[in-house]
Amino acid sequence: MSQVLSTAVPADLPHAREADHPIDPLFLNRWSPRAFTGESLDTATLLRFLEAARWAPSGYNVQPWRFVYALAGTPAWATLFETLSVTNQSWAHRASALVLVVSQQRWLPPGKSALEPNATHAFDAGAAWSHLALQASLSGWHAHSIGGFDRQRARESLSIPEDYTPQVIVALGRRGDKAVLPEALQAREQPNTRLPLSAIAAEGHFPFD
């Protein structure tokens, strides 16, 4: 049986979203809240999200992504949490898990004996993050990627080699009431819209500003 595609947002979202063309509701349903309930996330469920990330595509199947995770309430939590900016700590303390996404900058091309720069390592790690976020959404959880953290502190506290780049920290949790957020963040607690497709896709030339 073929799946019915949609241009409309699922009814349980707090803000309307419309697609320009029919797509699977999964893509409209996924968004990045900051208000979490603090509900516990078990290791098996988190590993399911990371398993989805493992199957992301990458150039030459290099798979440059690496993940360092911490569940709330475990000794590993503070190491990741303390790298976050103060603003992000103000809401991420209610997350159920944090995942640091790291990508390897170099790779060994076929037939070569020395590592060379991998121009797409960050791009490929982004694909893995997307898989993680979509699997979390399918499972009734939410993922919010955070760029505001101290990368050098993360590198030092987690012993990350220079050949690897800390990209983002992902906060995972069940969506909670926006009232738990600092007042300045409450107004932003809704799914964002997107630029129209006509503003980002063109045939045969680059007409964009």
N, C-alpha and C positions, 0 to 999 in steps of 0.2 A: 504494500500500500504506500503510495507516495505521500510525502509530508506536505501539509498545507503551509504555504509561505504567507507572510503577513507584511503589511506596511504600518500596522498600528501597534502601539505599545501594549504589553500585557496589563490587565486591569489592576493588578496589585501594586503598580508603581505609583509613587506620590506625585508624579509630574508627567504630562503627556509628551510622548515622543512619536514622531512620524518618519518613516523611511520614504525616500524618493522613489524607490523601486521595491518590489516584494522581496523580503529576506526572511530567514528563519527568526522567530521571536527571540531566540537565544541572544541575538546581538543587541536587541533593544532592551532586553531584560537586565543585561549586565550593566552595572554602574558602580561607582566608587564612593560609598558612604563613609563618613567618619564616625557616626554614632553607632557604637557597638554595645552589646549587652554584657560582655565579659563572660559569656558562657564558655565552658571548657571545650576544647577541641582535642580529640584523642589522636594519638600518633598515627593510627591506621588511616584515619580520614585525611590528615595532612599529607601523608605519603601518597594517597590517591591523587591529590592535587599535583604533587610533584611528579607522579608517574605520567600524568597528562602532559606536563611540561617536557618530560623526557622525550616525548614523541614529536616534538616540534621539528620543522624542517630547518636545515642549515646547509650552507655551501659545502660541497664535497662531503656532507655528513660529518663535519668536524665536531659538531656538538660542543661549542666553546663555553656553554653555560655551566655554572656550578652554583649550588645552593647551600647556604648555612642557615639553619632554622633553630628557633627556640619557641617552646610552648610556654604560655603564661604560667607563672608559679614554679618554674624550674630554675636551677642555678644558671642556665645559659641565657635566660631572659634578660637579665640586667646588662649583660655585655652588649647585646644588640640595642636594647631600649635606650641606653645611655648615650648612644651615638646620635640619636634623633635630636633635631632642633627643639627648643623649648616649646614652640608653637605646636609642633607635631606630637610632642610628649603629652600635651594638654588633652589630646583625644585618644592617642594610640595606647594609653595605659589600659583602656578597656578592650583592646584587641585580645583575641584568643591565641594568636601566634604571630611571630614575626619571621620573615624569610628574607635574607640578604641574597640578591641576585648578583653574581660575579661572572665576568666573561674573560676568557683567556685571549690575550692580544696577538699571540703568534700561533702558527700551526706548521706541521711538517708536510709539505706538498709531496705528492707521489713522485718517487724517483729521486728525491732530494735527501741530503744527509744533515741539513741544518734547518732550524726553525726559521720561518719567514713571517713578516707581519700579515695578519689576517684582516683585510679591509672591512669585513662584514661581521666581526665578532660582536659588536654592540647590536647591530641589526638582528642577528640570529638570536641573541639573548632576549631581545624584545619579543620575538616570536614565541619563545619559551614562556615568558611572562604572560603573554596573551592566552596561551593554552592553559596555564595555571588558573588564570582569572576566570576563564570560561567554564572550566571544570568545577571551580568553587561555586559559581553561579548555578550551574546545573544541579549541584548538591545542596542548594539552599543556604549557602554561605556567601559572603562578599569579600572581595579583595580590593585593597586600595594601595597603589604604588606610591612610594614616598621618595622624592628626590632630595628633600631637605634633611640631610644627615651629614655627619662629619666623616668623610671618606678616609681621611688619614688615620683618624682614631680607630675606625673599623679595621683598617689594614693592620694597624699595630696590635690591637687587642685580639684579633682573630688570626694573626700570623699569616696574612695573605701575601704571597710572593709578589714582587714588582711586575711580573709578567701578567698579572690578573688585575682587572679593573672593577672595583665595586660600582655597580650601576644604580640599583634602587633597593630600598627595603620595602617589602610587601607586608602590610598589616591585614590579617585575616580575622573575620568574626561574623557573628550574626547581627543583622541590622537591628539597632535599638531606637529608642525615642530620641529625637533631636534635642530634647530638653536637657539631656546630659552633657551637651556640648557647651563650650564657652559661648557667650552671647554673640560674639563676632562671627562665629562659624555657623550658627543656626540657620541664617538666611541662605547659606550656600548648600544646605543639606537637601539636595534634590538632584535628579539626573540632569546632566548637561545636554543641550542640543548639539548639533553638528552643522558645519558649513554645508550648503547644498552641494550635491555631487558635481554640478556644473562649475562650481568654483574651484574644484580640486582635480578634475579629470578632463583632459582635452585630447583630441586625436591629431597626431602628427606634428605638433609644435608646442611651444611653451608660452602661453599667453598670460601667465599669472604674474602678479606684482611681486 
